[in-house]
Amino acid sequence: MISNSINFTAYRKLLTTAINEAIKLWLLNKDLDRIKIIKNKEFWRAVDEGKYALFCDGNFIGGFNSEEEMLEEAKKYKKCYALHKSWVIQEKSELLGVL
């Protein structure tokens, strides 16, 4: 409950600003992860070798011979991205693999 002494308009503006800043930080963090993946030579080498490349919590974890192995390892982390050559959809240029 908002106290009568607090200006509702000012409170609403402050809350809106806080939410917008949180969204910006979330998007920035997401972009930083993608930039790290794009720059990570080991990740792309694993993909090129036909392995299941796994990148979790900001680090390259490894290239795995099977999807099952990769998924088992991914369970140990909070946020992962994975890629395999067979997951690339060429018609739409979309990449699958966000875990």
Secondary structure, DSSP 8 states (H G I E B T S, - for coil): ---TTS-HHHHHHHHHHHHHHHHHHHHHHHHHHHHHHHH-HHHHHHHHTT-EEEEETTEEEEEESSHHHHHHHHTTSSSEEEE-GGGEETTTTEE--B-
